[in-house]
Structure formats: structure tokens, C-alpha cells
Amino acid sequence: MNEKAPSSETKPSDTPQLAFALVVKDAPAALDFYTRAFGAREKYRLTEPSGRVGHAEMTLGGVTLMLADEYPEYGITGPQSQGGTTCSLNLRVDDVDVAAQRAIDAGATLERPIKDEFYGDRAAHLRDPFGHRWALNARIEDVSPEEMQRRFTEMFKG
């Protein structure tokens, strides 16, 4: 037998190196929201007889977004049950204002005004109805790391 053992270098070609897995209350509603708000495409979902979604996959921005209902009996809970989240998902879009309005119309909340940022993007910061934070970004200016640092420093001068 001369079979090669699986490794991180031998993986199915359609499996991303990094995928995002969101936990939410009401996964069917979240799947619908992400489709309407951001244009995600559902690949499949695994649903218990009770209707609870154990696993679903969507394609969004060229990557796989995984999603499941909460399973508190296993310690798996989402931002609504935890009182917030420590991360945000960043989605590059063509037109931030249009994309943000689409998300707001679908049920997202704008957390701060849409504006041109020091790092060269126009950005919208949103919270979805399930407690996850999103940043929608569109490049409006190429900015070097040195210029970003200069602008960043300037922002914090009092």
C-alpha cells in the first residue's frame, strides 16, 4: 500500500481554505435575509424533522458561508444569546450606498453613517437581524500603508 495520507495540501478542490460559520436564531429566516440583503446563493441545508437547521451552506462574495441554528444543549449559541459578537464580516461591493440600502430594506440596521474612510474605501457598517456585524466596502482610492498610517494618526490627534 502506497497511499498518501490526507493533509492540508490534499483537499477537495471545492473546499475553501477558510469558511465562515455563523450561528443564529431562526436559520431559515437568516438564509432568506442573506439572500435578499447580500445576494447570497444557498447551496444546501440539512434540516431536522423539527425544522431546526443543523448546517447550511451559501455562496457569498466567492466564498462559502456556513450557517446553523443555535444548539444551546451543546453550547452553540449566536450573538443574540451571547449579547453581541466580537467579529465582523467584510463584504466588498461595487456600490456601498446601494448595497447598504438593500441590506437595510431586508432588515439590517445601519450602525454608523456611510462614509469615505481613511484607508481608501467607502464603507457602511451594519448589524443584521441575527446580531452579526457587517462592513460593506468599495474601493474609491488606492492608499499606501504609509499614507493610511498618516491618516490614522491624524484621526486620533486631539
MIGUMAR-839655 format. One record per residue (C-alpha): residue number from 1; residue in one letter; x, y, z. Coordinates in steps of 0.02 Angstrom, whole numbers. Last residue first. Layout:
% MIGUMAR-839655
i NUM	aa A	x X	y Y	z Z
...
% end
This chain:
% MIGUMAR-839655
i 158	aa G	x -344	y 3292	z 983
i 157	aa K	x -240	y 3191	z 865
i 156	aa F	x -325	y 3024	z 841
i 155	aa M	x -383	y 3047	z 661
i 154	aa E	x -211	y 3114	z 612
i 153	aa T	x -129	y 2951	z 664
i 152	aa F	x -247	y 2854	z 551
i 151	aa R	x -215	y 2974	z 407
i 150	aa R	x -26	y 2954	z 423
i 149	aa Q	x -44	y 2765	z 445
i 148	aa M	x -152	y 2753	z 290
i 147	aa E	x -24	y 2857	z 195
i 146	aa E	x 114	y 2737	z 245
i 145	aa P	x 7	y 2585	z 201
i 144	aa S	x -18	y 2659	z 28
i 143	aa V	x -192	y 2720	z -21
i 142	aa D	x -282	y 2675	z -182
i 141	aa E	x -445	y 2773	z -185
i 140	aa I	x -630	y 2732	z -202
i 139	aa R	x -628	y 2548	z -156
i 138	aa A	x -800	y 2486	z -104
i 137	aa N	x -835	y 2415	z 69
i 136	aa L	x -983	y 2339	z 161
i 135	aa A	x -943	y 2303	z 342
i 134	aa W	x -1055	y 2176	z 428
i 133	aa R	x -1094	y 2138	z 610
i 132	aa H	x -1192	y 1983	z 661
i 131	aa G	x -1336	y 2004	z 784
i 130	aa F	x -1470	y 1899	z 696
i 129	aa P	x -1563	y 2047	z 618
i 128	aa D	x -1401	y 2101	z 532
i 127	aa R	x -1292	y 2238	z 603
i 126	aa L	x -1220	y 2363	z 480
i 125	aa H	x -1063	y 2466	z 450
i 124	aa A	x -1057	y 2551	z 280
i 123	aa A	x -892	y 2594	z 198
i 122	aa R	x -818	y 2698	z 56
i 121	aa D	x -642	y 2633	z 44
i 120	aa G	x -473	y 2721	z 36
i 119	aa Y	x -398	y 2682	z 207
i 118	aa F	x -454	y 2847	z 283
i 117	aa E	x -637	y 2804	z 257
i 116	aa D	x -769	y 2880	z 143
i 115	aa K	x -934	y 2875	z 235
i 114	aa I	x -1094	y 2780	z 273
i 113	aa P	x -1161	y 2840	z 440
i 112	aa R	x -1148	y 2724	z 590
i 111	aa E	x -1232	y 2563	z 646
i 110	aa L	x -1351	y 2545	z 497
i 109	aa T	x -1477	y 2411	z 545
i 108	aa A	x -1514	y 2262	z 434
i 107	aa G	x -1693	y 2211	z 392
i 106	aa A	x -1705	y 2174	z 204
i 105	aa D	x -1727	y 2360	z 164
i 104	aa I	x -1571	y 2395	z 267
i 103	aa A	x -1474	y 2265	z 167
i 102	aa R	x -1531	y 2339	z 1
i 101	aa Q	x -1492	y 2514	z 65
i 100	aa A	x -1317	y 2457	z 112
i 99	aa A	x -1287	y 2381	z -60
i 98	aa V	x -1346	y 2539	z -150
i 97	aa D	x -1239	y 2654	z -42
i 96	aa V	x -1089	y 2539	z -46
i 95	aa D	x -1083	y 2523	z -236
i 94	aa D	x -974	y 2387	z -312
i 93	aa V	x -966	y 2277	z -157
i 92	aa R	x -828	y 2205	z -48
i 91	aa L	x -900	y 2112	z 102
i 90	aa N	x -820	y 2120	z 273
i 89	aa L	x -890	y 2006	z 407
i 88	aa S	x -874	y 2073	z 583
i 87	aa C	x -803	y 2000	z 742
i 86	aa T	x -828	y 2010	z 929
i 85	aa T	x -1014	y 1974	z 935
i 84	aa G	x -1154	y 2028	z 1047
i 83	aa G	x -1264	y 1981	z 1196
i 82	aa Q	x -1222	y 1797	z 1193
i 81	aa S	x -1398	y 1738	z 1151
i 80	aa Q	x -1419	y 1865	z 1010
i 79	aa P	x -1239	y 1838	z 954
i 78	aa G	x -1261	y 1652	z 920
i 77	aa T	x -1260	y 1497	z 1027
i 76	aa I	x -1177	y 1326	z 1021
i 75	aa G	x -1153	y 1262	z 1199
i 74	aa Y	x -1208	y 1086	z 1151
i 73	aa E	x -1383	y 1098	z 1227
i 72	aa P	x -1383	y 1277	z 1162
i 71	aa Y	x -1389	y 1214	z 982
i 70	aa E	x -1420	y 1377	z 889
i 69	aa D	x -1471	y 1365	z 708
i 68	aa A	x -1337	y 1340	z 578
i 67	aa L	x -1242	y 1435	z 444
i 66	aa M	x -1096	y 1410	z 329
i 65	aa L	x -1037	y 1548	z 211
i 64	aa T	x -933	y 1480	z 69
i 63	aa V	x -830	y 1605	z -28
i 62	aa G	x -844	y 1699	z -193
i 61	aa G	x -928	y 1851	z -118
i 60	aa L	x -1067	y 1745	z -47
i 59	aa T	x -1101	y 1561	z -78
i 58	aa M	x -1217	y 1478	z 46
i 57	aa E	x -1204	y 1323	z 153
i 56	aa A	x -1324	y 1254	z 281
i 55	aa H	x -1300	y 1150	z 437
i 54	aa G	x -1406	y 1089	z 581
i 53	aa V	x -1561	y 1187	z 531
i 52	aa R	x -1703	y 1163	z 655
i 51	aa G	x -1865	y 1115	z 570
i 50	aa S	x -1919	y 985	z 699
i 49	aa P	x -1881	y 847	z 573
i 48	aa E	x -1702	y 911	z 574
i 47	aa T	x -1643	y 1012	z 425
i 46	aa L	x -1483	y 998	z 324
i 45	aa R	x -1465	y 1143	z 202
i 44	aa Y	x -1398	y 1163	z 26
i 43	aa K	x -1307	y 1280	z -93
i 42	aa E	x -1399	y 1441	z -48
i 41	aa R	x -1347	y 1590	z -152
i 40	aa A	x -1301	y 1753	z -63
i 39	aa G	x -1364	y 1914	z -144
i 38	aa F	x -1320	y 2024	z 5
i 37	aa A	x -1485	y 2078	z 83
i 36	aa R	x -1610	y 1964	z -3
i 35	aa T	x -1507	y 1805	z 1
i 34	aa Y	x -1432	y 1843	z 171
i 33	aa F	x -1608	y 1875	z 239
i 32	aa D	x -1682	y 1713	z 170
i 31	aa L	x -1543	y 1609	z 245
i 30	aa A	x -1564	y 1705	z 408
i 29	aa A	x -1752	y 1670	z 411
i 28	aa P	x -1719	y 1483	z 387
i 27	aa A	x -1582	y 1493	z 521
i 26	aa D	x -1700	y 1554	z 657
i 25	aa K	x -1582	y 1601	z 800
i 24	aa V	x -1409	y 1613	z 725
i 23	aa V	x -1240	y 1529	z 719
i 22	aa L	x -1124	y 1586	z 580
i 21	aa A	x -988	y 1478	z 504
i 20	aa F	x -861	y 1566	z 394
i 19	aa A	x -750	y 1466	z 278
i 18	aa L	x -562	y 1463	z 262
i 17	aa Q	x -460	y 1350	z 148
i 16	aa P	x -611	y 1333	z 36
i 15	aa T	x -673	y 1159	z -10
i 14	aa D	x -713	y 1145	z -196
i 13	aa S	x -546	y 1066	z -242
i 12	aa P	x -564	y 926	z -115
i 11	aa K	x -412	y 928	z -3
i 10	aa T	x -235	y 865	z -17
i 9	aa E	x -124	y 1006	z 44
i 8	aa S	x -199	y 1012	z 219
i 7	aa S	x -156	y 828	z 230
i 6	aa P	x -235	y 663	z 187
i 5	aa A	x -116	y 514	z 194
i 4	aa K	x -41	y 462	z 28
i 3	aa E	x -74	y 282	z -19
i 2	aa N	x 70	y 165	z -53
i 1	aa M	x 0	y 0	z 0
% end
